[in-house]
Amino acid sequence: MCKRLSPLAVVPNQLVCSMCLPDYPVSSLRIKVLNDADEFAALGKSWQALAAVDTKTSFFNDWHWNNLWWQHHQYLGQLHVLLVYQEHRLVGLAPFYKDQSKVLGLIRQTTLRFLGTGGNTSPDDLNVLAEPGIRTEVCESVCHFVFADFSIQRMLLADVPVDSEFYKVFTRIALEKHGYAINPAVSHRRCTALPNEWPEFREQISRNTHKQIKRRFNRLKSVGNTHMQVCNSLDETNAAYSALVDLHLARWDRKKQGGSTSFTSPVYVEFHRALVQKLFSTEQLRLVTLKLDDKIIAVEYALVYNETLMFFQTGFNPDFEHLSPGHVLMTFAIKHAIESGLKKIDLLKGDYEYKNSYAREVVESASIGHYRAGWVSKLAQLNDLRKR
C-alpha cells in the first residue's frame, strides 16, 4: 500500500493516491490534510471566501469563531482540517481536530471532533463547508476519507443539522461500515423570521405574551432609573462583558445547581473575551445592557450572522430576577434587530419553554458518530453511553 498519502484523490467507494495511479479515472476532487498551526493561521481569507458562497453555513462555521477557539483550546488535541480542492480551487472544508483520551483510564483512543466543540464549548449547526453546486461530492469525499483513516478509532461529531447533506451522507456511510454507528441524539432550537416593523412582530406573538411584555416593562419603570442600550464602543463592550461573566456566575451560584458550565473556566472566559472584541470590530456583536441607577444589572450576549440575530447568553443579578431581566433584554434586542433591518432571530440551543413565546419554527440538529470495530471501541462506546 502506498505511504504517500498527500495529495489524495477521492474515488467513489475508495481512497487512492493520485500520484501512484496517474492513469486511473479519478474524480477531480482531492483532499489535503492541514495540521500545522501556521498554515491554519494563514487560512483565513480562503475560509471566509468559501463561507461567503456556502448558503448553508452558520456562525459556528465562520473563520473568526474557529480561529479564536483553536487559539485558546489547542491544548485539546491536533488540527485535522480537511481541505477539498477541485484542481487548484478550494471547494470544501471540513473543520476537524483529533484528540486522545483513555478508555476506562487504560488504552488511548484517537477521536475526531469538529473544531469549536470541547472545553465547555457547545456550538450549534456544525457542518462541512462546500460550494453549493458540488456539496454532495464534497461530503462524500470527506466521509470516505475519514472512514479510510484507521488512525481514528472514534468519531464524535456534535450538533450537525439533520437536513444537511453531510448529516445524510455520514449517517448512511456509518451504517455501512464495520463498527458501531451512534444513534443520533437530536436537539431542538427555535427560530423565526422578523417582519419589517415592530407592530407586525407583536401580531406574530400570542396575546398573552404581548400582555406579559407590557407588564414587564411597566414593572421595570416602577423600580427607578433604568436604561437599556446596545454597546457602541469598545470600552462599553469590555465593561459589559466583564459584567456578564460576574452576573452569570452569581446567578448560578445562587441557584446552587450544576445547570450551566459557561464562564466556569479561565479558558472559556478568555476565549469569549477575545471573541466579543473581534466581533465588535466586525459589527457582528450585539451586547445589550440593562442598567439601574447607572449600574449594570443584566446583559444579553447576542451575535449577528447572515442577517440573523442569535441569542447566545444572558446574565443578570439574581436580586432582580422578579423584574424578568432576561425577557426584557430579549424583547429590547428583537425590537432593535427589526429596526436595524435584520431578517431573523435564532434562539440557539436549549428547547426551553419560554422560547416558544418568541419563535415557533423548530430547527433540529444531532450529535452523530461512529466507533471502529474492536473490543476497545466497544468498551469506549459503552462508557460513553454510561456518561450520557
Helices and strands as residue ranges (DSSP letters): E 8-11, E 14-17, E 29-34, H 37-41, H 44-53, G 59-61, H 63-73, G 74-76, E 78-86, E 89-103, E 107-114, E 129-130, G 132-134, H 135-148, E 154-161, H 165-176, E 180-181, E 185-193, H 198-204, H 207-222, E 226-230, H 234-255, H 266-281, E 285-292, E 295-305, E 308-316, G 318-323, H 325-339, E 344-349, G 353-357, E 361-371, H 375-387
